[in-house]
């Protein structure tokens, strides 16, 4: 990587953002606050994820630039309010990366990724003076992502199954409990058991180091594509969904499975 070239371009970004926020800058940029920018930042983060899912590296490159713009803009606002500046943030992350990787910058050992992350979590827990090893997982995370992060944190602390058979057994146990709740007609218990089944599926995903959120997002895309095939095929036949039978739609669905 041409680090000096990248540094020059990052400085140019900071200068552009400073001008946008300056007296002769952009009215929109000047009125933004830390809070007002958050919805746009979340949108940009999801656009990054979408470009990775699609393998669209041209868009991925662009979206990473948009993320950097938000970093520069948020830092500029903080600097104007005399809170901190981008240099402070860089100092913090650089020091943290060295401190939390003693197996790279110190004399600790971590031969596999799990041990490296375990060291990170243990060090972070002490640094933050947290009460619970589950602290620090944002409530605002999507539910599947939050479930997997909670399970990961528990696993790094030693609370985990020994083998995948135990994970499968737990999933089947939760499914049986869900069926029982349905049979008894206890709606509140049924809702609770749905959550338990989902949590167990996430745990199975986590055990194999597969992001459950990413997998469900991929399945959503697959479902959307195949359902749209149903709509297209029926339209080509001059029919509407409402006027078609389930059997007709399932036949097209099975055909679409072989295509997408």
SVG drawing of the C-alpha trace seen along z (x, -y; Angstrom):
<svg xmlns="http://www.w3.org/2000/svg" viewBox="-59 -32 66 67">
<polyline fill="none" stroke="black" stroke-width="0.4" points="0.0,0.0 1.2,-3.5 0.8,-4.8 2.1,-8.3 -0.2,-8.7 -3.2,-7.5 -2.2,-9.9 -2.2,-12.8 -5.6,-11.9 -7.0,-11.5 -5.7,-14.9 -7.4,-16.3 -10.7,-14.7 -10.3,-16.4 -9.7,-19.7 -12.7,-19.3 -15.0,-18.5 -13.5,-21.4 -14.4,-23.7 -17.9,-22.3 -18.5,-23.1 -16.8,-26.5 -18.4,-30.0 -18.6,-29.7 -19.4,-26.0 -22.5,-24.0 -25.7,-24.9 -26.7,-21.3 -23.3,-20.2 -23.1,-23.1 -26.4,-22.3 -25.6,-18.6 -25.0,-17.3 -23.7,-14.0 -27.3,-12.7 -28.6,-14.0 -25.9,-12.1 -26.6,-8.7 -29.4,-7.5 -27.2,-8.3 -24.3,-6.4 -26.5,-3.3 -27.7,-3.5 -24.1,-3.7 -23.1,-0.7 -25.9,1.4 -24.8,0.3 -21.3,1.6 -22.8,4.9 -24.9,5.1 -21.9,4.5 -20.0,7.2 -22.9,9.6 -23.1,8.9 -19.3,9.1 -19.5,5.6 -16.0,4.3 -16.5,1.1 -19.5,0.1 -17.7,1.5 -14.8,-0.9 -17.2,-3.8 -19.2,-2.9 -16.0,-2.6 -15.2,-6.1 -18.7,-7.2 -17.9,-5.6 -14.7,-7.6 -16.6,-10.8 -18.8,-10.1 -15.8,-9.5 -14.3,-12.8 -17.5,-14.7 -18.3,-13.4 -14.7,-14.2 -14.9,-17.7 -18.1,-18.4 -16.4,-17.1 -13.4,-19.2 -15.6,-22.3 -17.2,-21.6 -13.7,-21.1 -14.5,-17.5 -11.8,-15.6 -10.3,-15.6 -9.5,-12.9 -5.9,-12.7 -7.3,-11.7 -9.4,-9.0 -6.4,-7.6 -4.3,-7.6 -7.0,-5.7 -7.5,-3.0 -3.7,-2.6 -3.0,-2.2 -6.0,0.2 -4.9,2.4 -1.4,2.8 -2.7,3.3 -5.3,5.9 -3.0,7.9 -0.3,9.0 0.2,12.2 1.4,9.9 3.0,7.0 3.9,8.7 4.9,12.1 1.5,13.8 0.6,16.9 -2.5,17.3 -2.0,20.0 -5.6,19.9 -8.2,17.2 -10.4,18.3 -7.5,17.7 -6.7,14.3 -10.4,13.2 -10.5,14.7 -7.5,12.5 -9.2,9.5 -12.5,10.0 -10.8,10.7 -8.6,7.6 -11.5,5.4 -13.6,6.6 -10.9,5.5 -10.2,2.2 -13.9,1.2 -14.4,2.4 -17.6,4.2 -19.7,6.3 -20.8,8.9 -19.0,10.6 -22.1,9.9 -21.8,6.1 -21.0,4.1 -23.3,5.7 -25.4,2.8 -29.2,3.1 -29.8,1.5 -28.1,4.4 -30.3,6.5 -31.6,9.3 -29.8,12.2 -26.5,10.3 -27.0,9.4 -27.9,13.1 -24.7,14.3 -22.5,11.7 -24.0,12.6 -23.3,16.3 -19.7,15.5 -19.0,13.5 -20.3,16.3 -18.2,18.8 -15.0,16.8 -15.6,16.9 -15.9,20.7 -19.7,21.1 -20.1,23.3 -21.0,26.7 -18.2,29.3 -19.3,30.6 -21.9,30.0 -24.0,33.0 -24.9,31.0 -25.9,28.0 -28.1,30.2 -29.7,31.8 -30.6,28.4 -32.1,27.2 -34.3,30.4 -35.3,29.9 -36.4,26.3 -38.4,27.4 -40.2,30.1 -41.0,27.4 -42.3,25.2 -44.6,28.0 -45.9,28.6 -46.6,24.9 -48.6,24.9 -50.5,28.0 -51.5,26.5 -52.6,23.3 -50.6,21.1 -49.8,18.2 -47.4,16.5 -45.4,19.7 -45.6,20.3 -44.0,16.8 -41.3,17.5 -40.5,20.9 -40.2,19.3 -37.5,17.0 -35.8,20.0 -35.7,21.9 -34.3,18.9 -31.7,18.4 -30.7,22.1 -30.5,21.8 -28.2,18.8 -26.1,20.9 -25.7,23.6 -24.6,21.0 -22.2,19.5 -20.7,22.9 -19.6,23.2 -18.5,19.5 -21.2,18.6 -22.9,15.2 -26.6,16.0 -27.6,12.5 -25.7,12.8 -27.3,16.2 -30.8,15.0 -30.1,11.9 -29.0,14.3 -32.1,16.4 -34.3,13.2 -32.6,12.4 -33.2,15.9 -36.9,15.9 -37.4,12.5 -35.8,13.7 -37.8,16.9 -41.1,15.2 -40.6,12.6 -40.1,15.5 -43.6,16.7 -45.0,13.3 -43.2,13.1 -44.3,16.5 -47.9,15.9 -47.9,12.5 -46.6,14.1 -49.6,16.4 -51.9,13.5 -52.7,14.5 -52.6,12.6 -51.4,14.1 -54.8,13.7 -56.4,15.8 -53.8,18.6 -53.8,21.7 -51.1,22.6 -50.3,25.6 -49.6,23.4 -47.3,21.2 -45.5,24.1 -44.9,25.6 -43.2,22.4 -41.3,22.1 -39.8,25.6 -38.8,24.7 -37.2,21.5 -35.2,23.4 -33.3,25.0 -32.6,21.6 -31.7,19.3"/>
</svg>
